[in-house]
């Protein structure tokens, strides 16, 4: 993996500005999609239930405010 990553880093560093902008846009979408997939997986597995329950409890106790 390190060799592949190092090779990728070298290639990205050599991209012209126009290609680098396209790469950044692609990577931002790719990363956001991966984040969304992980959140959806965690929700389905109940990993966020405690956080949600705590937030709801604090809200019901008047410890929240409108943004």
N, C-alpha and C positions, 0 to 999 in steps of 0.2 A: 504494500500500500504506500509506503513512504516514497518509493521510486516513482510510482504513478503520480502521487501528489506533487512531488518535486518537479516532475516533468510538466504537469499541468500549471504549476506556479510559473515556471519559466515561460511557457507558451502564453499565458495571460499577460505576463509582464511585457511581452514583445508585441502585443496587439496594437495596431494604430488606434488613435482616439475614437474614430467612428465605430470600429469593431468593439472597442472597450465599452462604449456606451450601450451598444446592443447586448453585449455580454452582461453588463450590470442589470439591464432591464430584464433579461431572461432569468438571471440568477435571483433577483428580487422576487419574481413571480414563482419560480421554482421553490425558493425557501419559504415563501408565504404558504404555498400549497402544502408543503411538507409539514409546516407548523399546524395548519388546519387539520390535516389528516391525524396528527398526533393528538390534538385536542379532542377531535371526534372519538378517537379510540379511547382516550382517558375518560371521557364522559360516559361512553358505553360500558366501560369497566367499573364505573362508579368512583373513580379516583378523585373526582372533584366534589363529590357529595358533601364531605365534611366542610369544605370551603363555602359551598353554597348554603348549607344549613347555618353555618356561623354568620354569614352575611345577612341572611334572612332574620335570624334571631336578633342581631344588632339593630337591624332596621326596625323590627317590631318593638324593640326596646327604646326607640327614639334616638339611637346613636348614629343616625345617618342624616345627610342633608341633600337637598336637591342641587344638582349641578347647573 
